[in-house]
């Protein structure tokens, strides 16, 4: 944290009741298993757990507790509130209020983590960056990220996810961003938003979270961009694009390279720099220009932006390529999936040499359009020249049927079939992808550990 706090500060600012003498704390935890001595413990209630169950076990270790159900037998400071999850956000807001640097907030249907890592890579060349770890981007993760921010940070890069309306607005009320980005709008979490328009409306809440001096970074390639620009009023706006050269920063002369990566010119005003991105896929170019726009908004030079983008490291589970043998390349894109990201991954596969194999798990949270969208992926894979499709999961069977591929009842059967396929010693690239709930990372792990020679 930026400095020590007292629980009195929280109670005075947000209400609630303080039991027993006040306490000071410099770290906050919600996990009873990895507490450090002197942490403030927030007893979160979840669907499958309740932090209140562990209060007596941790009382001698912590500095204080944040609870909705106090244990009056414990002689320790307890901030008693109605909702401990809300209180976690309030504590995070207190730490955010002491942060003097810029805070960049990123949302979108896909690519949030990649854009966050790109922005971090750009800024890390010259300043200390505090960024979201992993996928801590929800109503629990964002507060924890803000609470772990310390006084040495110059820039904070915060990833914000949502599965329904109002969630991004809530996260912005805590994080108070200086620069905000909607990376893209795609058919992800449609079940929670109701429609693609609902997705766009919910994601654009990040713009209403800006203060008077904030900057909105807007993707001109989205059909909602003009609507957003019209509603932003007096806020500073900075636009980016891979299609329109009237944007403040844009990609030009995009050229595919061997292996699926791209070379392009990054242009802003009269400046132009050529760079090669170390991450495959045309969607990575779009992510890179989005990250470049955020960095430009915070005052970074085009030269430093290009250097940071060329130095970015691949993100786990997002089009990571592994050489399993001299004949077999495995592309792991199992972090998550929606129809647009699936097509982007298939584009990378279709640019690969040799036999092209798609191993598909279900895409989740697509609502009433789920069957149609899986069918569309099967058709798209066929159109893009994929040679073989293997699937597992009820919905992926629809894609396999449309493609003319092979569906498996479980992952054991799937892995066995892929192992036999790879034993043929034909030059092959295998793309494995599905939503996180489909557990396709298990398939990657198992195949990676197999001896294929």
C-alpha positions in Angstrom: 0.0 0.0 0.0 1.0 3.6 -0.5 1.1 4.3 3.3 -0.3 2.9 6.6 -4.0 3.3 7.3 -6.1 3.2 10.4 -9.5 1.5 10.4 -10.9 4.7 11.9 -10.2 6.4 8.6 -12.4 3.9 6.8 -15.2 4.0 9.4 -15.3 7.8 9.4 -15.3 7.9 5.6 -17.8 5.1 4.9 -19.8 4.4 8.1 -20.1 1.1 9.9 -19.2 0.3 13.5 -15.7 -0.1 15.0 -15.4 -2.7 17.7 -12.4 -2.7 20.1 -9.4 -0.4 19.9 -8.3 1.0 16.5 -5.6 -0.7 14.4 -3.1 0.3 11.7 -2.5 -1.8 8.6 -0.4 -1.7 5.5 -1.6 -4.8 3.7 -5.1 -6.2 3.0 -5.9 -9.9 2.4 -9.1 -11.9 1.7 -7.4 -15.3 1.8 -6.9 -16.8 5.3 -4.4 -19.3 3.9 -1.7 -16.8 2.8 -2.0 -14.1 5.5 1.1 -12.2 6.5 1.5 -11.0 10.1 -0.2 -7.7 10.6 -2.5 -7.9 7.6 -6.0 -6.5 7.7 -8.4 -9.4 6.8 -11.6 -8.8 4.9 -14.1 -11.6 5.4 -15.6 -12.0 1.9 -18.8 -14.0 1.5 -18.9 -16.0 -1.8 -21.1 -18.6 -3.3 -19.0 -21.5 -2.0 -17.1 -19.9 0.9 -17.4 -17.4 3.8 -14.3 -15.7 5.3 -16.2 -15.4 8.6 -15.7 -19.1 9.1 -11.9 -18.6 9.7 -11.9 -15.6 12.1 -10.9 -17.4 15.2 -8.1 -19.2 13.4 -6.5 -16.0 12.2 -7.2 -13.6 15.0 -3.7 -13.8 16.5 -2.1 -13.1 13.2 -4.0 -10.2 11.8 -4.0 -6.5 12.8 -7.8 -6.3 12.4 -10.9 -7.6 10.7 -13.6 -6.3 8.3 -16.7 -8.3 8.9 -20.5 -8.2 8.5 -21.0 -10.7 11.3 -18.6 -9.7 14.2 -17.2 -12.2 16.6 -17.5 -10.4 20.0 -15.4 -13.0 21.7 -12.3 -11.9 19.7 -10.4 -9.0 21.4 -9.3 -7.6 18.1 -10.3 -4.5 16.1 -13.3 -5.3 13.8 -14.9 -2.9 11.3 -18.5 -4.1 11.1 -20.2 -3.3 7.8 -23.2 -4.4 5.9 -21.3 -5.7 2.9 -17.7 -6.7 3.1 -17.2 -6.9 -0.7 -18.3 -3.2 -0.9 -16.0 -2.4 2.0 -13.1 -4.0 0.2 -13.7 -1.6 -2.7 -13.9 1.3 -0.2 -10.5 0.4 1.3 -9.1 0.2 -2.3 -10.5 3.7 -3.1 -8.7 5.1 0.0 -5.4 3.8 -1.3 -6.1 5.0 -4.9 -6.8 8.5 -3.5 -3.2 8.7 -2.2 -1.7 7.7 -5.6 -0.2 10.7 -7.5 0.6 8.9 -10.8 -1.6 8.3 -13.8 -4.0 5.4 -13.8 -4.9 3.8 -17.1 -8.1 1.6 -17.2 -8.6 -1.0 -20.0 -11.8 -2.9 -20.9 -13.2 -4.6 -23.9 -14.6 -8.0 -25.0 -11.2 -9.5 -25.7 -7.5 -8.6 -25.6 -7.6 -6.7 -22.3 -4.7 -8.6 -20.8 -2.6 -8.4 -23.9 -3.2 -4.6 -24.2 -2.4 -4.3 -20.5 0.9 -6.1 -20.9 1.7 -4.0 -24.0 1.1 -0.8 -22.1 3.1 -2.1 -19.2 6.0 -3.0 -21.5 6.0 0.5 -23.0 6.0 2.4 -19.7 8.4 0.0 -17.9 11.3 1.2 -20.1 11.4 4.5 -18.1 9.1 4.3 -15.0 7.8 1.9 -12.4 4.5 0.4 -13.4 1.9 -1.3 -11.2 -0.4 -3.5 -13.3 -3.2 -6.0 -12.8 -1.7 -9.5 -12.3 -3.3 -12.4 -14.1 -7.0 -11.9 -14.6 -7.8 -10.0 -11.4 -10.2 -7.7 -13.2 -13.5 -8.0 -11.5 -15.2 -6.5 -8.4 -12.8 -8.4 -6.2 -9.7 -8.4 -8.3 -9.6 -4.6 -9.1 -9.8 -3.6 -5.4 -7.0 -6.1 -4.6 -4.9 -4.7 -7.4 -5.4 -1.1 -6.1 -4.7 -2.2 -2.5 -1.3 -3.7 -3.6 -0.2 -0.5 -5.2 2.7 1.2 -3.4 4.2 4.7 -3.3 7.0 3.8 -5.7 4.6 3.3 -8.7 4.5 6.0 -11.4 1.8 4.5 -13.6 -1.0 2.1 -12.8 -2.5 -0.1 -15.6 -5.8 -1.6 -14.4 -7.7 -4.2 -16.4 -11.5 -4.2 -16.0 -13.8 -7.0 -16.9 -17.6 -7.3 -16.7 -20.3 -9.8 -17.3 -23.2 -7.4 -16.9 -24.3 -3.7 -16.9 -23.1 -1.5 -14.1 -20.0 -3.5 -13.2 -17.5 -1.2 -15.1 -19.1 1.9 -13.6 -18.6 0.4 -10.2 -15.0 -0.4 -10.8 -14.4 3.2 -12.1 -15.9 4.6 -9.0 -13.1 2.9 -7.1 -10.2 3.2 -9.5 -10.9 6.8 -10.7 -9.0 6.4 -14.0 -7.2 9.2 -15.8 -7.1 7.4 -19.2 -9.7 4.9 -20.3 -10.0 2.5 -23.2 -12.6 0.2 -24.7 -10.4 -2.1 -26.8 -13.2 -3.7 -28.8 -16.8 -4.9 -28.7 -17.4 -8.6 -29.5 -19.9 -11.4 -28.9 -18.6 -12.3 -25.4 -20.7 -12.8 -22.3 -23.8 -12.1 -24.4 -25.8 -14.0 -21.8 -25.1 -11.4 -19.2 -25.5 -8.3 -21.5 -28.5 -9.4 -23.6 -27.2 -8.3 -26.9 -24.1 -6.9 -28.6 -25.6 -3.4 -28.1 -25.8 -4.3 -24.4 -22.1 -5.2 -24.4 -21.2 -1.9 -26.0 -23.3 0.1 -23.5 -21.8 -1.7 -20.5 -18.2 -1.4 -21.7 -18.6 2.3 -22.5 -19.3 2.9 -18.8 -15.5 3.2 -18.5 -15.8 6.6 -20.3 -18.3 8.0 -17.9 -15.8 7.1 -15.1 -13.4 9.8 -16.3 -12.8 13.0 -14.3 -12.8 16.4 -15.9 -9.1 16.2 -16.8 -9.3 12.6 -18.1 -8.6 11.2 -21.6 -10.8 8.8 -23.5 -9.0 6.6 -25.9 -11.5 5.6 -28.6 -11.3 2.9 -31.3 -12.4 4.5 -34.6 -12.9 1.0 -36.1 -15.9 0.4 -33.9 -19.4 1.4 -35.1 -20.1 2.9 -31.7 -17.0 5.3 -31.8 -18.8 8.4 -33.1 -21.6 7.9 -30.5 -19.0 7.7 -27.7 -17.1 10.8 -29.0 -20.4 12.8 -29.1 -21.2 11.9 -25.5 -17.7 12.6 -24.1 -18.3 16.4 -24.2 -15.3 18.4 -22.9 -13.2 15.4 -22.1 -10.0 15.1 -24.1 -10.3 12.3 -26.7 -7.5 10.4 -28.5 -8.4 8.1 -31.4 -6.7 5.0 -32.9 -7.3 2.7 -35.8 -6.0 0.0 -38.1 -8.4 1.2 -40.9 -8.6 5.0 -40.7 -5.7 7.3 -41.3 -7.5 10.3 -39.7 -7.0 8.7 -36.3 -4.5 10.3 -33.8 -2.5 7.1 -34.0 -2.9 4.3 -36.6 -1.3 1.3 -38.2 -0.4 1.5 -41.9 1.2 -0.9 -44.4 0.3 -4.0 -42.3 2.3 -6.9 -43.7 2.1 -10.6 -42.7 5.4 -12.3 -41.9 6.3 -16.0 -41.8 4.9 -17.6 -38.6 1.9 -15.4 -38.3 3.4 -12.2 -36.9 3.1 -8.8 -38.6 5.2 -5.8 -39.6 3.5 -2.4 -39.8 4.1 1.3 -39.6 2.9 3.1 -36.5 1.9 6.6 -37.5 1.0 9.7 -35.4 0.8 13.1 -37.1 4.0 13.5 -39.1 5.8 10.7 -37.3 6.1 7.2 -38.7 8.0 4.2 -37.3 8.2 0.6 -38.7 8.1 -2.2 -36.2 7.7 -6.0 -36.1 5.4 -7.3 -33.4 6.5 -10.5 -31.6 3.0 -11.7 -31.1 1.1 -13.5 -33.9 -2.2 -12.5 -35.4 -3.8 -9.4 -37.0 -5.7 -8.9 -33.8 -2.4 -8.4 -32.0 -1.7 -5.5 -34.3 -5.0 -4.0 -33.3 -4.2 -4.6 -29.6 -0.8 -2.9 -30.1 -2.3 0.2 -31.6 -4.7 0.4 -28.7 -1.9 0.2 -26.3 0.1 2.7 -28.2 -2.8 5.1 -28.0 -3.0 4.8 -24.2 0.7 5.4 -24.0 0.5 8.4 -26.3 -2.3 9.8 -24.1 0.0 9.6 -21.1 2.8 11.5 -22.9 5.1 8.7 -24.1 7.1 9.3 -27.3 6.4 7.2 -30.5 10.0 5.9 -30.3 9.5 4.5 -26.8 6.1 3.1 -27.7 7.6 1.2 -30.7 10.5 -0.1 -28.5 8.0 -1.3 -25.8 5.8 -3.1 -28.3 8.7 -4.9 -29.8 9.9 -6.0 -26.4 6.5 -7.3 -25.1 6.4 -10.9 -23.9 3.6 -13.3 -24.9 0.8 -13.8 -22.4 0.2 -17.4 -21.1 -2.6 -19.2 -22.9 -2.9 -16.6 -25.7 -1.6 -17.9 -29.0 1.6 -19.3 -27.3 3.5 -21.5 -29.7 5.4 -24.6 -28.6 7.5 -27.0 -30.7 6.5 -30.5 -29.5 8.8 -32.2 -32.0 10.5 -31.4 -35.3 7.2 -32.1 -37.1 4.7 -30.7 -34.6 3.9 -27.1 -33.4 1.2 -26.6 -30.8 -0.6 -23.2 -30.4 -2.1 -22.8 -27.0 -5.0 -20.3 -27.1 -6.9 -21.7 -24.2 -7.2 -18.7 -21.9 -10.7 -17.9 -23.1 -12.9 -17.8 -26.3 -15.6 -16.0 -28.0 -16.6 -16.1 -31.7 -14.4 -13.2 -32.8 -11.3 -14.4 -30.9 -11.9 -17.9 -32.2 -11.8 -16.6 -35.8 -8.6 -14.6 -35.1 -6.9 -17.7 -33.8 -8.1 -19.7 -36.8 -6.5 -17.0 -39.0 -3.2 -17.6 -37.3 -3.6 -21.4 -37.8 -4.5 -20.9 -41.5 -1.2 -19.0 -42.0 0.8 -22.0 -40.6 2.8 -24.4 -42.8 1.8 -28.1 -43.2 -1.3 -29.8 -41.9 -3.5 -27.5 -39.9 -5.5 -29.1 -37.0 -8.1 -27.3 -34.9 -8.9 -28.8 -31.5 -12.0 -27.1 -30.2 -13.8 -26.8 -26.9 -17.1 -25.0 -26.2 -17.5 -21.2 -26.1 -19.5 -20.2 -23.1 -22.0 -17.5 -22.2 -23.3 -16.9 -25.7 -27.0 -17.1 -24.8 -29.6 -17.9 -27.4 -27.1 -17.5 -30.3 -24.7 -20.2 -28.9 -25.6 -23.0 -31.4 -25.5 -20.6 -34.4 -22.1 -19.2 -33.4 -20.6 -22.7 -33.0 -21.9 -23.6 -36.4 -20.3 -20.5 -37.7 -16.9 -21.4 -36.3 -17.1 -24.8 -38.0 -17.9 -23.1 -41.3 -15.2 -20.5 -40.9 -12.5 -23.1 -40.1 -13.5 -24.9 -43.4 -13.4 -21.6 -45.4 -9.9 -20.8 -44.0 -8.4 -24.1 -45.1 -8.2 -25.9 -41.8 -7.5 -29.5 -42.6 -8.8 -31.4 -39.5 -11.2 -30.4 -36.7 -11.5 -32.4 -33.4 -14.0 -31.2 -30.8 -15.2 -32.0 -27.3 -18.2 -30.5 -25.5 -21.9 -30.4 -26.4 -21.8 -27.1 -28.4 -18.5 -27.9 -30.2 -20.2 -30.9 -31.7 -22.2 -28.5 -33.8 -19.0 -27.0 -35.1 -17.5 -30.4 -35.9 -20.7 -31.4 -37.7 -20.7 -28.2 -39.8 -17.0 -28.7 -40.6 -17.2 -32.5 -41.2 -14.8 -33.1 -38.3 -14.6 -35.6 -35.4 -16.4 -35.1 -32.1 -15.3 -36.9 -28.9 -17.4 -37.7 -25.8 -14.6 -36.7 -23.4 -11.1 -35.3 -23.3 -9.5 -38.7 -22.8 -10.8 -39.8 -26.2 -9.8 -36.5 -27.7 -6.3 -36.6 -26.4 -5.9 -40.2 -27.6 -7.0 -39.2 -31.1 -4.7 -36.2 -31.3 -1.8 -38.3 -30.0 -2.4 -40.9 -32.8 -2.6 -38.0 -35.3 0.7 -36.5 -34.3 2.4 -39.9 -34.3 2.1 -39.9 -38.1 5.2 -37.6 -38.4 3.7 -35.2 -40.8 4.5 -31.5 -40.5 1.5 -30.3 -38.4 0.3 -27.3 -36.5 -2.3 -27.8 -33.8 -4.4 -25.0 -32.4 -6.2 -25.7 -29.1 -8.9 -23.3 -28.0 -12.1 -23.0 -26.0 -13.6 -20.9 -23.2 -12.0 -21.2 -19.8 -14.9 -23.3 -18.5 -14.2 -25.9 -21.2 -10.8 -26.7 -19.6 -8.9 -27.0 -22.8 -5.7 -26.1 -21.0 -5.8 -29.6 -19.6 -5.5 -30.9 -23.2 -2.5 -28.6 -23.8 -0.8 -29.8 -20.6 -1.3 -33.5 -21.4 -0.1 -33.3 -25.0 2.9 -31.2 -24.0 4.0 -33.8 -21.5 3.6 -36.7 -24.0 6.7 -38.0 -25.8 6.0 -37.3 -29.5 9.0 -38.0 -31.7 
